[in-house]
Amino acid sequence: MSAARIALVGALVAALAAASTACSVVPPAPPLPALFDFGLASAPAAPGGAPAAAQVAAPPWLDGTAMLYRLAYGDGSRLASYRDSRWASPPAALLQERLKQRLARATGTASASTLRVEVEEFSQVFETPTRSRAVVRMRAALLEADTGRVLRQQAFAEDVAAASADAQGGARALVQASDAALARVIDWAAATR
């Protein structure tokens, strides 16, 4: 083998070694975030007299899919979000779908009114680094179908302890708190005909 060939083979080996080293230096792609929704559990039917139509709205800070939490033992007015966990849809959309499922299965005749729900809080609150709870607060208004005039309104709140101090525990607790709050809202709306 000639010296030129040996030099060429050596250069190729060095180039391959450099290329393989460069590939190992590139950081791996970050893992995809875990996505959470309200699950497959079927929502119980709404009682007779519940509104046939409903709409759920939320403030701009709840428009995204971030899973929000507060550190009450630190600065409880500061919202933070989990880096590797997200809701499958914004909370208002998840609540709207759950409400729609319940109203679609209503027993008896539905009222002609419209139910409007405004979400005021939807977060996991940590009292300590190892203990948290889900906080869901909403304001419901029963509207006259024809005019949109507010017939009645009331605030609802549910707090549910999280089984674990992480995103998964927070998601489960938020689903439980949401289901409890929506059940109360529907019962209230059905009773105020």
C-alpha positions as CSV (number, residue, x, y, z in Angstrom):
1,M,0.0,0.0,0.0
2,S,1.4,3.4,-1.0
3,A,1.9,6.2,1.5
4,A,-0.7,8.2,-0.3
5,R,-3.3,5.5,0.2
6,I,-2.3,5.0,3.8
7,A,-2.8,8.8,4.3
8,L,-6.2,8.7,2.6
9,V,-7.4,5.7,4.7
10,G,-6.1,7.4,7.8
11,A,-8.0,10.6,6.9
12,L,-11.2,8.7,6.3
13,V,-10.9,6.9,9.6
14,A,-10.3,10.2,11.4
15,A,-13.3,11.8,9.6
16,L,-15.5,8.8,10.6
17,A,-14.3,9.0,14.2
18,A,-15.0,12.7,14.3
19,A,-18.4,12.3,12.8
20,S,-19.4,9.5,15.3
21,T,-18.1,11.7,18.1
22,A,-20.2,14.6,16.9
23,C,-23.3,12.5,16.9
24,S,-22.7,11.4,20.5
25,V,-22.3,15.0,21.6
26,V,-25.7,16.1,20.3
27,P,-28.2,16.0,23.2
28,P,-31.1,13.6,22.8
29,A,-34.5,15.0,21.9
30,P,-36.5,16.0,25.0
31,P,-39.2,13.5,25.9
32,L,-42.7,14.4,24.8
33,P,-44.9,15.9,27.6
34,A,-47.4,13.6,29.3
35,L,-50.9,14.6,28.2
36,F,-53.9,14.5,30.6
37,D,-57.6,14.8,30.0
38,F,-60.7,14.0,32.1
39,G,-60.5,10.2,31.3
40,L,-63.0,7.7,30.0
41,A,-65.3,7.7,33.0
42,S,-68.8,8.4,31.8
43,A,-70.4,11.4,33.5
44,P,-73.6,10.8,35.4
45,A,-76.8,12.0,33.8
46,A,-78.1,15.5,34.6
47,P,-81.4,15.7,36.4
48,G,-84.6,16.7,34.6
49,G,-85.0,20.5,34.3
50,A,-81.3,21.0,33.6
51,P,-80.5,23.4,30.8
52,A,-80.2,22.0,27.3
53,A,-77.3,24.3,26.4
54,A,-74.2,25.3,28.2
55,Q,-71.0,27.3,27.6
56,V,-67.8,27.4,29.5
57,A,-65.3,30.3,29.5
58,A,-62.1,30.9,31.2
59,P,-59.7,33.8,31.8
60,P,-56.8,34.3,29.3
61,W,-54.3,32.8,31.7
62,L,-56.2,29.5,31.4
63,D,-56.4,29.5,27.6
64,G,-53.4,27.2,27.1
65,T,-52.8,23.5,27.9
66,A,-50.2,24.1,30.7
67,M,-50.9,22.3,34.0
68,L,-50.7,25.1,36.5
69,Y,-49.7,25.0,40.2
70,R,-49.1,27.4,43.0
71,L,-46.7,27.1,45.9
72,A,-48.9,28.4,48.8
73,Y,-46.0,27.8,51.2
74,G,-43.9,30.3,49.1
75,D,-45.6,32.8,46.9
76,G,-49.2,31.7,46.4
77,S,-49.9,34.5,43.9
78,R,-47.4,33.1,41.5
79,L,-48.5,30.6,38.9
80,A,-46.1,28.0,37.6
81,S,-46.5,25.1,35.2
82,Y,-45.2,21.6,34.9
83,R,-42.5,21.3,32.2
84,D,-43.2,17.8,31.1
85,S,-47.0,17.5,31.6
86,R,-49.9,19.2,29.7
87,W,-53.6,19.0,29.4
88,A,-54.8,17.6,26.1
89,S,-57.0,20.7,25.7
90,P,-57.4,24.0,27.6
91,P,-59.3,23.4,30.9
92,A,-62.4,25.3,29.7
93,A,-62.7,22.9,26.7
94,L,-62.3,19.8,29.0
95,L,-65.0,21.2,31.3
96,Q,-67.2,22.1,28.4
97,E,-67.0,18.5,27.1
98,R,-67.7,17.0,30.5
99,L,-70.7,19.3,31.0
100,K,-72.0,18.5,27.5
101,Q,-71.7,14.8,28.2
102,R,-73.8,15.2,31.4
103,L,-76.5,17.4,29.8
104,A,-76.8,15.1,26.8
105,R,-77.8,12.3,29.2
106,A,-80.3,14.3,31.1
107,T,-83.3,12.6,32.6
108,G,-86.6,14.3,31.9
109,T,-87.3,17.5,30.1
110,A,-84.6,20.1,29.7
111,S,-85.3,23.7,30.5
112,A,-85.1,26.3,27.8
113,S,-82.5,28.3,29.7
114,T,-78.8,28.4,29.0
115,L,-76.1,27.7,31.5
116,R,-73.0,29.8,31.4
117,V,-70.0,28.8,33.5
118,E,-66.9,31.0,34.0
119,V,-63.9,29.2,35.4
120,E,-62.1,31.4,38.0
121,E,-59.4,28.9,39.3
122,F,-58.1,25.6,38.0
123,S,-54.8,24.7,39.6
124,Q,-52.9,22.5,42.0
125,V,-52.0,24.2,45.2
126,F,-49.1,23.0,47.3
127,E,-49.3,23.6,51.0
128,T,-45.9,21.9,51.5
129,P,-43.5,20.4,49.0
130,T,-45.2,17.0,49.6
131,R,-48.9,17.9,50.1
132,S,-51.1,19.5,47.5
133,R,-54.8,19.9,46.6
134,A,-56.8,20.7,43.5
135,V,-58.7,23.9,43.5
136,V,-61.6,24.5,41.1
137,R,-63.6,27.7,41.3
138,M,-66.3,28.7,38.9
139,R,-69.2,31.1,38.7
140,A,-72.4,29.8,37.0
141,A,-75.2,31.9,35.5
142,L,-78.5,30.7,34.3
143,L,-79.6,32.8,31.3
144,E,-83.0,33.3,29.7
145,A,-82.8,31.5,26.3
146,D,-84.6,34.2,24.4
147,T,-83.0,37.4,25.8
148,G,-79.8,36.2,27.4
149,R,-80.9,38.0,30.6
150,V,-79.3,36.6,33.7
151,L,-81.9,34.8,35.8
152,R,-79.6,33.7,38.6
153,Q,-76.0,33.2,39.3
154,Q,-73.9,31.6,42.0
155,A,-70.2,30.8,42.8
156,F,-69.0,27.2,43.3
157,A,-65.7,25.9,44.7
158,E,-64.3,22.5,45.2
159,D,-61.0,21.5,46.8
160,V,-59.7,17.9,46.6
161,A,-56.5,16.5,48.1
162,A,-54.1,15.1,45.6
163,A,-52.9,11.6,46.2
164,S,-49.4,12.5,45.1
165,A,-47.4,15.8,44.9
166,D,-46.8,15.7,41.2
167,A,-48.6,16.3,37.9
168,Q,-50.4,13.0,37.8
169,G,-51.8,13.4,41.3
170,G,-52.8,17.0,40.5
171,A,-54.5,15.9,37.3
172,R,-56.6,13.2,39.1
173,A,-57.5,15.6,41.9
174,L,-58.5,18.3,39.4
175,V,-60.8,15.9,37.5
176,Q,-62.4,14.9,40.8
177,A,-62.9,18.5,41.9
178,S,-64.2,19.5,38.4
179,D,-66.7,16.6,38.4
180,A,-67.9,17.6,41.9
181,A,-68.2,21.3,41.0
182,L,-70.1,20.6,37.7
183,A,-72.5,18.2,39.5
184,R,-73.3,21.0,42.0
185,V,-73.7,23.5,39.2
186,I,-76.1,21.2,37.2
187,D,-78.2,20.4,40.3
188,W,-78.4,24.2,41.1
189,A,-79.4,25.0,37.5
190,A,-82.0,22.2,37.5
191,A,-83.5,23.4,40.8
192,T,-83.8,27.0,39.8
193,R,-86.4,26.7,37.0
